[in-house]
Amino acid sequence: QVQLVESGGGLVQAGGSLRLSCAASGRTFTMYAAGWFRQAPGKEREFVAAVSRSGENTYYADSVKGRFTISRDNAKITVYLQMNNLKPEDTAVYYCNSLRRWPMTPGGGSWGQGTQVTVSS
């Protein structure tokens, strides 16, 4: 089973930027679309962004459109999330996963540990 390791989170002021990375352990990960999700305290996990298998197509939640950019490097088996103009409401633990159905349905594999993003006002 593919293991996913998210990194790049941290504490940033509103308006700042972060770049998240998601490294997968197996090359089968490159055969699927992938997405980023997030879970804020007391809330359910929600979809953030998706990238197609080739990286040519992307899809975003309305709340992050124009501020976040998802990309992937299949040679490195890694998916990225560039987050600009961060807002306090972006505070959450961020996770990545493959997608079972485009653009928002995660695959059935295990989730990684996630990476914490905290945006101060």
DSSP file (Angstrom, degrees, kcal/mol; ACC not computed):
  #  RESIDUE AA STRUCTURE BP1 BP2  ACC     N-H-->O    O-->H-N    N-H-->O    O-->H-N    TCO  KAPPA ALPHA  PHI   PSI    X-CA   Y-CA   Z-CA
    1    1 A Q              0   0    0      0, 0.0     2,-0.2     0, 0.0    24,-0.0   0.000 360.0 360.0 360.0 139.0    0.0    0.0    0.0
    2    2 A V        -     0   0    0     23,-0.1     2,-0.4    22,-0.0   108,-0.2  -0.470 360.0-146.6 -70.1 131.7    1.3    3.5   -0.9
    3    3 A Q        -     0   0    0     -2,-0.2    22,-1.9   106,-0.1     2,-0.4  -0.816   9.2-153.3 -98.2 141.1    2.4    5.6    2.0
    4    4 A L  E     -A   24   0A   0     -2,-0.4     2,-0.5    20,-0.2   109,-0.4  -0.946   8.8-170.7-118.3 133.1    1.8    9.3    1.9
    5    5 A V  E     -A   23   0A   0     18,-2.2    18,-2.6    -2,-0.4     2,-0.3  -0.959   6.7-163.0-127.8 113.7    4.0   11.9    3.8
    6    6 A E  E     +A   22   0A   0     -2,-0.5     2,-0.3    16,-0.2    16,-0.2  -0.694  18.3 159.9 -93.7 147.0    2.9   15.5    3.9
    7    7 A S  E     +A   21   0A   0     14,-2.3    14,-2.6    -2,-0.3   108,-0.1  -0.956  34.9  73.6-154.5 170.0    5.2   18.3    4.8
    8    8 A G        +     0   0    0     -2,-0.3    11,-0.4     1,-0.3    -1,-0.1   0.344  61.0 132.1 104.4  -5.5    5.7   22.0    4.6
    9    9 A G        +     0   0    0     12,-0.1     2,-0.3     9,-0.1    -1,-0.3  -0.117  21.7 129.9 -71.7 175.4    3.1   23.3    7.0
   10   10 A G  E     -d  117   0B   0    106,-0.8   108,-2.8   105,-0.1     2,-0.5  -0.986  56.8 -55.1 167.4-170.0    3.8   25.9    9.7
   11   11 A L  E     +d  118   0B   0     -2,-0.3     2,-0.3   106,-0.2   108,-0.2  -0.878  55.3 164.4-101.9 128.1    2.7   29.1   11.3
   12   12 A V  E     -d  119   0B   0    106,-2.6   108,-2.4    -2,-0.5     2,-0.1  -0.983  35.4-111.4-143.0 151.4    2.3   32.1    9.0
   13   13 A Q  E >   -d  120   0B   0     -2,-0.3     3,-2.3   106,-0.2    73,-0.2  -0.459  51.8 -81.1 -78.7 155.5    0.6   35.5    9.2
   14   14 A A  T 3  S+     0   0    0    106,-2.4    73,-0.2     1,-0.3    -1,-0.1  -0.299 120.9  30.7 -54.7 136.8   -2.4   36.3    7.2
   15   15 A G  T 3  S+     0   0    0     71,-3.0    70,-0.7     1,-0.3    -1,-0.3   0.248  98.6 117.0  93.6 -11.7   -1.4   37.2    3.6
   16   16 A G    <   -     0   0    0     -3,-2.3    70,-2.3    70,-0.2     2,-0.3  -0.078  56.4-124.0 -81.9-176.0    1.6   35.0    3.8
   17   17 A S        +     0   0    0     67,-0.2     2,-0.3    68,-0.2    67,-0.2  -0.931  20.5 179.9-132.9 152.7    2.5   31.9    1.7
   18   18 A L  E     - B   0  83A   0     65,-2.1    65,-3.3    -2,-0.3     2,-0.5  -0.978  17.2-145.4-144.4 154.2    3.4   28.2    2.2
   19   19 A R  E     - B   0  82A   0    -11,-0.4     2,-0.3    -2,-0.3    63,-0.2  -0.968  17.1-159.9-124.4 116.0    4.2   25.4   -0.1
   20   20 A L  E     - B   0  81A   0     61,-2.8    61,-2.1    -2,-0.5     2,-0.4  -0.653   2.9-159.5 -92.8 148.9    3.1   21.9    0.9
   21   21 A S  E     -AB   7  80A   0    -14,-2.6   -14,-2.3    -2,-0.3     2,-0.4  -0.957   7.9-164.4-126.3 148.1    4.5   18.7   -0.4
   22   22 A C  E     -AB   6  79A   0     57,-2.1    57,-2.2    -2,-0.4     2,-0.5  -0.939  10.4-166.0-132.3 109.4    3.1   15.2   -0.5
   23   23 A A  E     -AB   5  78A   0    -18,-2.6   -18,-2.2    -2,-0.4     2,-0.3  -0.837   5.9-155.2-100.3 129.6    5.6   12.4   -1.1
   24   24 A A  E     -A    4   0A   0     53,-2.5   -20,-0.2    -2,-0.5   -22,-0.0  -0.777  12.7-144.2-105.0 149.4    4.3    9.0   -2.0
   25   25 A S  S    S+     0   0    0    -22,-1.9     2,-0.4    -2,-0.3   -21,-0.1   0.680  79.0  53.7 -85.5 -17.8    6.2    5.7   -1.5
   26   26 A G  S >  S-     0   0    0    -23,-0.2     3,-1.6     1,-0.1     4,-0.2  -0.925  71.6-134.3-127.4 145.5    5.0    3.9   -4.6
   27   27 A R  G >  S+     0   0    0     -2,-0.4     3,-1.6     1,-0.3     4,-0.2   0.678  98.1  78.7 -70.2 -15.3    5.0    4.7   -8.3
   28   28 A T  G >  S+     0   0    0      1,-0.3     3,-1.8     2,-0.2    -1,-0.3   0.771  78.8  73.6 -60.8 -22.4    1.4    3.5   -8.6
   29   29 A F  G X  S+     0   0    0     -3,-1.6     3,-1.3     1,-0.3    -1,-0.3   0.819  87.1  61.3 -59.2 -31.0    0.5    6.9   -7.1
   30   30 A T  G <  S+     0   0    0     -3,-1.6    -1,-0.3     1,-0.3    -2,-0.2   0.581  91.1  68.6 -74.7  -8.0    1.4    8.5  -10.5
   31   31 A M  G <  S+     0   0    0     -3,-1.8     2,-0.3    -4,-0.2    -1,-0.3   0.500  98.7  58.0 -86.0  -3.7   -1.4    6.4  -12.2
   32   32 A Y  S <  S-     0   0    0     -3,-1.3    68,-0.1    -4,-0.2     2,-0.0  -0.879  87.3-105.4-126.3 153.8   -4.1    8.3  -10.4
   33   33 A A        -     0   0    0     66,-0.4    66,-2.6    -2,-0.3     2,-0.3  -0.364  43.4-150.4 -62.8 159.9   -5.4   11.9  -10.1
   34   34 A A  E     -FE  51  98B   0     17,-2.6    17,-2.9    64,-0.3     2,-0.3  -0.936  13.5-169.2-137.4 158.5   -4.5   13.3   -6.7
   35   35 A G  E     -FE  50  97B   0     62,-2.9    62,-1.9    -2,-0.3     2,-0.4  -0.970  19.6-128.6-146.3 160.7   -5.9   15.8   -4.3
   36   36 A W  E     +FE  49  96B   0     13,-2.8    12,-2.6    -2,-0.3    13,-1.5  -0.898  27.4 179.9-107.3 142.5   -5.4   17.9   -1.2
   37   37 A F  E     -FE  47  95B   0     58,-3.2    58,-2.9    -2,-0.4     2,-0.3  -0.880   8.1-156.7-132.9 163.6   -7.9   17.9    1.6
   38   38 A R  E     -FE  46  94B   0      8,-2.5     8,-3.2    -2,-0.3     2,-0.4  -0.992   7.2-158.3-145.7 154.5   -8.0   19.7    4.9
   39   39 A Q  E     - E   0  93B   0     54,-2.2    54,-2.3    -2,-0.3     6,-0.2  -0.956   9.4-161.6-136.8 116.1   -9.6   19.3    8.3
   40   40 A A    >   -     0   0    0      4,-0.4     3,-2.2    -2,-0.4    52,-0.1  -0.559  45.1 -75.2 -88.6 158.5  -10.1   22.2   10.7
   41   41 A P  T 3  S+     0   0    0      0, 0.0    -1,-0.1     0, 0.0     3,-0.1  -0.295 118.8   6.5 -56.7 130.3  -10.8   21.6   14.4
   42   42 A G  T 3  S+     0   0    0      1,-0.3     2,-0.3    -3,-0.1    -2,-0.0   0.521 114.0  98.8  77.7   5.0  -14.3   20.4   15.0
   43   43 A K  S <  S-     0   0    0     -3,-2.2    -1,-0.3     1,-0.0     2,-0.1  -0.818  75.2-103.6-123.1 162.3  -15.0   20.1   11.3
   44   44 A E        -     0   0    0     -2,-0.3    -4,-0.4     1,-0.1     2,-0.1  -0.432  48.6 -88.1 -78.7 158.0  -15.1   17.3    8.8
   45   45 A R        -     0   0    0     -6,-0.2     2,-0.3    -2,-0.1    -6,-0.2  -0.435  51.9-164.2 -64.0 137.1  -12.4   16.8    6.2
   46   46 A E  E     -F   38   0B   0     -8,-3.2    -8,-2.5    -2,-0.1     2,-0.1  -0.916  21.5-102.8-129.3 155.1  -13.0   18.9    3.1
   47   47 A F  E     +F   37   0B   0     -2,-0.3   -10,-0.2   -10,-0.2     3,-0.1  -0.449  35.2 169.1 -72.4 143.0  -11.7   19.0   -0.4
   48   48 A V  E     -     0   0B   0    -12,-2.6    13,-2.6     1,-0.4     2,-0.3   0.689  57.8 -17.7-118.5 -54.6   -9.2   21.7   -1.4
   49   49 A A  E     -FG  36  60B   0    -13,-1.5   -13,-2.8    11,-0.2    -1,-0.4  -0.994  49.5-154.5-158.9 154.2   -7.7   21.0   -4.8
   50   50 A A  E     -FG  35  59B   0      9,-2.7     9,-1.9    -2,-0.3     2,-0.4  -0.971   2.0-164.8-135.5 149.7   -7.2   18.2   -7.4
   51   51 A V  E     -FG  34  58B   0    -17,-2.9   -17,-2.6    -2,-0.3     7,-0.2  -0.997  24.8-119.3-133.6 139.2   -4.7   17.5  -10.1
   52   52 A S        -     0   0    0      5,-2.8     3,-0.3    -2,-0.4   -20,-0.1  -0.141  36.4 -96.3 -71.7 171.5   -5.1   15.0  -13.0
   53   53 A R  S    S+     0   0    0      1,-0.2   -21,-0.1   -22,-0.1    -1,-0.1   0.874 126.7  39.2 -57.3 -40.3   -2.7   12.1  -13.5
   54   54 A S  S    S-     0   0    0    -23,-0.1    -1,-0.2    20,-0.0    20,-0.1   0.681 109.7-120.3 -83.4 -18.8   -0.7   14.1  -16.1
   55   55 A G  S    S+     0   0    0     -3,-0.3    -2,-0.1     2,-0.2    17,-0.1   0.382  85.2 110.4  93.2  -3.7   -0.8   17.4  -14.2
   56   56 A E  S    S+     0   0    0     -5,-0.1     2,-0.4     1,-0.1    -3,-0.0   0.823  70.4  52.9 -76.4 -30.4   -2.6   19.1  -17.1
   57   57 A N        +     0   0    0      2,-0.0    -5,-2.8     0, 0.0     2,-0.3  -0.869  63.4 178.5-113.1 140.6   -6.0   19.5  -15.4
   58   58 A T  E     -G   51   0B   0     -2,-0.4     2,-0.3    -7,-0.2    -7,-0.2  -0.912   9.4-166.9-134.3 162.1   -6.7   21.0  -12.0
   59   59 A Y  E     -G   50   0B   0     -9,-1.9    -9,-2.7    -2,-0.3     2,-0.3  -0.986   9.5-164.9-151.4 139.7   -9.8   21.8   -9.9
   60   60 A Y  E     -G   49   0B   0     -2,-0.3   -11,-0.2   -11,-0.2     2,-0.2  -0.929  26.1-111.1-131.3 149.8  -10.3   23.9   -6.8
   61   61 A A    >>  -     0   0    0    -13,-2.6     3,-1.6    -2,-0.3     4,-1.2  -0.505  38.5-117.1 -67.2 147.5  -12.7   24.5   -4.1
   62   62 A D  T 34 S+     0   0    0      1,-0.3     3,-0.3     2,-0.2    -1,-0.1   0.839 111.6  64.3 -57.4 -33.3  -14.3   27.9   -4.4
   63   63 A S  T 34 S+     0   0    0      1,-0.2    -1,-0.3     3,-0.0   -15,-0.0   0.696 114.2  29.5 -67.7 -18.9  -12.8   29.0   -1.1
   64   64 A V  T X> S+     0   0    0     -3,-1.6     3,-2.4   -16,-0.2     4,-2.1   0.461  84.5 128.5-118.8  -5.3   -9.2   28.7   -2.4
   65   65 A K  T 3< S+     0   0    0     -4,-1.2     4,-0.1    -3,-0.3   -16,-0.0  -0.286  80.1  16.2 -58.0 132.3   -9.6   29.4   -6.1
   66   66 A G  T 34 S+     0   0    0      2,-0.4    -1,-0.3     1,-0.1     3,-0.1   0.259 125.3  59.5  88.1 -12.2   -7.2   32.1   -7.2
   67   67 A R  T <4 S+     0   0    0     -3,-2.4    17,-2.1     1,-0.2     2,-0.3   0.696  97.5  53.6-114.7 -33.7   -5.0   31.7   -4.1
   68   68 A F  E  <  -C   83   0A   0     -4,-2.1    -2,-0.4    15,-0.2     2,-0.4  -0.786  59.2-164.9-108.0 148.4   -3.8   28.1   -4.2
   69   69 A T  E     -C   82   0A   0     13,-2.4    13,-3.0    -2,-0.3     2,-0.4  -0.984   5.2-158.8-134.4 123.5   -2.1   26.2   -7.0
   70   70 A I  E     +C   81   0A   0     -2,-0.4     2,-0.3    11,-0.2    11,-0.2  -0.785  21.7 157.1 -99.4 144.4   -1.8   22.4   -7.1
   71   71 A S  E     -C   80   0A   0      9,-1.7     9,-3.0    -2,-0.4     2,-0.3  -0.944  21.5-148.0-153.3 171.9    0.9   20.7   -9.2
   72   72 A R  E     -C   79   0A   0     -2,-0.3     2,-0.5     7,-0.3     7,-0.2  -0.994  11.7-154.1-148.0 154.2    2.7   17.4   -9.3
   73   73 A D  E >>> -C   78   0A   0      5,-2.9     5,-1.8    -2,-0.3     3,-0.8  -0.902  11.0-172.0-125.9  99.0    6.1   16.0  -10.3
   74   74 A N  T 345S+     0   0    0     -2,-0.5     3,-0.2     1,-0.3   -44,-0.1   0.776  83.6  62.2 -68.4 -25.5    5.6   12.3  -11.3
   75   75 A A  T 345S+     0   0    0      1,-0.2    -1,-0.3    -3,-0.1   -45,-0.0   0.858 114.6  34.7 -65.2 -32.8    9.3   11.7  -11.6
   76   76 A K  T <45S-     0   0    0     -3,-0.8    -1,-0.2     2,-0.2    -2,-0.2   0.426 106.3-129.2 -98.1  -0.9    9.6   12.5   -7.9
   77   77 A I  T  <5 +     0   0    0     -4,-0.6   -53,-2.5    -3,-0.2     2,-0.4   0.928  65.2 132.3  51.2  50.7    6.2   11.0   -7.1
   78   78 A T  E   < -BC  23  73A   0     -5,-1.8    -5,-2.9   -55,-0.2     2,-0.4  -0.985  46.3-156.9-137.1 140.6    5.2   14.2   -5.3
   79   79 A V  E     -BC  22  72A   0    -57,-2.2   -57,-2.1    -2,-0.4     2,-0.3  -0.932  16.9-158.2-115.7 142.2    2.2   16.5   -5.3
   80   80 A Y  E     -BC  21  71A   0     -9,-3.0    -9,-1.7    -2,-0.4     2,-0.4  -0.821  13.7-161.0-120.5 157.1    2.5   20.1   -4.2
   81   81 A L  E     -BC  20  70A   0    -61,-2.1   -61,-2.8    -2,-0.3     2,-0.6  -0.885   8.5-161.8-137.6 107.3    0.2   22.8   -3.0
   82   82 A Q  E     -BC  19  69A   0    -13,-3.0   -13,-2.4    -2,-0.4     2,-0.6  -0.792  12.0-165.9 -86.9 122.3    1.3   26.4   -3.3
   83   83 A M  E     +BC  18  68A   0    -65,-3.3   -65,-2.1    -2,-0.6     2,-0.3  -0.943  10.2 175.5-117.9 116.7   -0.8   28.5   -0.9
   84   84 A N        +     0   0    0    -17,-2.1   -67,-0.2    -2,-0.6   -68,-0.2  -0.772  60.3  20.7-115.7 161.6   -0.7   32.3   -1.3
   85   85 A N  S    S-     0   0    0    -70,-0.7    -1,-0.2    -2,-0.3   -68,-0.2   0.918  84.8-158.5  49.0  51.3   -2.6   35.1    0.4
   86   86 A L        -     0   0    0    -70,-2.3   -71,-3.0    -3,-0.2   -70,-0.2  -0.267   7.4-157.0 -65.7 146.9   -3.4   32.8    3.3
   87   87 A K    >   -     0   0    0    -73,-0.2     3,-2.4   -72,-0.1     4,-0.3  -0.853  30.7-110.2-121.0 155.8   -6.4   33.6    5.6
   88   88 A P  G >  S+     0   0    0      0, 0.0     3,-1.8     0, 0.0    31,-0.3   0.842 117.2  63.6 -54.5 -33.1   -7.1   32.5    9.2
   89   89 A E  G 3  S+     0   0    0      1,-0.3   -49,-0.0   -49,-0.0    -3,-0.0   0.560  88.7  69.7 -72.1  -5.4   -9.9   30.3    7.9
   90   90 A D  G <  S+     0   0    0     -3,-2.4    -1,-0.3     2,-0.0     2,-0.2   0.528  70.2 121.7 -83.4  -6.3   -7.3   28.3    6.0
   91   91 A T    <   +     0   0    0     -3,-1.8     2,-0.3    -4,-0.3    27,-0.2  -0.396  40.7 104.4 -60.2 123.8   -6.0   27.0    9.4
   92   92 A A  E    S- H   0 117B   0     25,-1.9    25,-2.8    -2,-0.2     2,-0.5  -0.967  76.5 -80.7-179.2 171.3   -6.3   23.2    9.3
   93   93 A V  E     -EH  39 116B   0    -54,-2.3   -54,-2.2    -2,-0.3     2,-0.4  -0.879  48.8-145.1 -91.0 129.0   -4.4   20.0    9.0
   94   94 A Y  E     +EH  38 115B   0     21,-2.8    21,-1.9    -2,-0.5     2,-0.3  -0.817  20.1 179.9-103.7 134.9   -3.7   19.3    5.3
   95   95 A Y  E     -E   37   0B   0    -58,-2.9   -58,-3.2    -2,-0.4     2,-0.3  -0.905  13.2-151.1-128.3 154.4   -3.7   15.9    3.8
   96   96 A C  E     +E   36   0B   0     -2,-0.3    16,-0.5   -60,-0.2     2,-0.3  -0.877  20.4 161.0-120.5 161.8   -3.2   14.5    0.3
   97   97 A N  E     -E   35   0B   0    -62,-1.9   -62,-2.9    -2,-0.3     2,-0.1  -0.971  41.6 -94.0-165.0 161.1   -4.5   11.3   -1.3
   98   98 A S  E     -E   34   0B   0     -2,-0.3     9,-2.7   -64,-0.2     2,-0.5  -0.390  45.5-116.2 -72.2 164.5   -5.1    9.8   -4.7
   99   99 A L  E     -I  106   0C   0    -66,-2.6   -66,-0.4     7,-0.3     3,-0.2  -0.915  21.7-170.5-110.8 129.2   -8.6   10.3   -6.2
  100  100 A R  E    S+     0   0C   0      5,-2.4     2,-0.4    -2,-0.5    -1,-0.1   0.797  85.4  18.4 -81.4 -31.6  -10.9    7.4   -6.8
  101  101 A R  E  > S-I  105   0C   0      4,-1.5     4,-2.1   -68,-0.0    -1,-0.3  -0.988 103.1 -78.3-143.4 131.1  -13.3    9.7   -8.7
  102  102 A W  T  4 S-     0   0    0     -2,-0.4   -50,-0.0     1,-0.3   -52,-0.0  -0.473  96.9  -2.3 -69.8 139.3  -12.5   13.1  -10.3
  103  103 A P  T  4 S+     0   0    0      0, 0.0    -1,-0.3     0, 0.0   -44,-0.1  -0.987 132.3   6.6-107.0   0.5  -12.4   15.6   -8.9
  104  104 A M  T  4 S+     0   0    0     -3,-0.2    -2,-0.2   -57,-0.1   -69,-0.0   0.476  86.2 103.0-127.6  -0.3  -13.2   15.3   -5.2
  105  105 A T  E  <  -I  101   0C   0     -4,-2.1    -5,-2.4   -58,-0.0    -4,-1.5  -0.766  61.1-140.7 -93.8 113.6  -13.5   11.6   -4.1
  106  106 A P  E     -I   99   0C   0      0, 0.0    -7,-0.3     0, 0.0    -2,-0.1  -0.278  21.4-105.8 -70.6 157.7  -10.5   10.3   -2.3
  107  107 A G        -     0   0    0     -9,-2.7    -7,-0.0     1,-0.1    -8,-0.0  -0.140  30.1-106.5 -72.9 175.5   -9.2    6.8   -2.9
  108  108 A G  S    S+     0   0    0     -9,-0.1    -1,-0.1   -11,-0.0     3,-0.1   0.422  82.2 109.6 -87.9   2.8   -9.6    4.1   -0.4
  109  109 A G  S    S-     0   0    0      1,-0.2  -106,-0.1   -11,-0.1     2,-0.1  -0.162  79.1 -78.5 -74.2 172.3   -6.0    4.0    0.8
  110  110 A S        -     0   0    0   -108,-0.2     2,-0.2     1,-0.1    -1,-0.2  -0.347  43.1-121.8 -70.2 148.8   -4.7    5.2    4.1
  111  111 A W        -     0   0    0      1,-0.1   -14,-0.1    -3,-0.1    -1,-0.1  -0.585  24.2-122.6 -83.8 152.1   -4.3    8.9    4.9
  112  112 A G        -     0   0    0    -16,-0.5  -107,-0.2    -2,-0.2    -1,-0.1  -0.062  36.5 -91.0 -77.9-169.7   -0.9   10.2    5.9
  113  113 A Q        -     0   0    0   -109,-0.4  -108,-0.1     1,-0.1    -1,-0.1   0.640  62.9-139.1 -81.4 -13.6   -0.3   12.1    9.2
  114  114 A G        -     0   0    0   -110,-0.2     2,-0.4   -18,-0.1   -19,-0.2   0.001   8.5-100.2  79.0 170.2   -1.0   15.4    7.5
  115  115 A T  E     - H   0  94B   0    -21,-1.9   -21,-2.8  -108,-0.1     2,-0.3  -0.999  30.2-123.9-134.1 131.6    0.8   18.7    8.0
  116  116 A Q  E     - H   0  93B   0     -2,-0.4  -106,-0.8   -23,-0.2     2,-0.5  -0.570  22.3-170.8 -81.4 129.6   -0.5   21.5   10.2
  117  117 A V  E     -dH  10  92B   0    -25,-2.8   -25,-1.9    -2,-0.3     2,-0.5  -0.987   4.7-177.1-117.5 124.0   -1.1   25.0    8.7
  118  118 A T  E     -d   11   0B   0   -108,-2.8  -106,-2.6    -2,-0.5     2,-0.6  -0.984   5.8-167.4-125.6 123.7   -1.9   27.8   11.1
  119  119 A V  E     -d   12   0B   0     -2,-0.5     2,-0.3   -31,-0.3  -106,-0.2  -0.942   9.2-154.4-114.2 118.6   -2.6   31.3    9.9
  120  120 A S  E      d   13   0B   0   -108,-2.4  -106,-2.4    -2,-0.6    -2,-0.0  -0.658 360.0 360.0 -93.9 149.3   -2.6   34.1   12.4
  121  121 A S              0   0    0     -2,-0.3    -1,-0.1  -108,-0.2  -108,-0.1   0.446 360.0 360.0 -89.6 360.0   -4.6   37.3   11.9
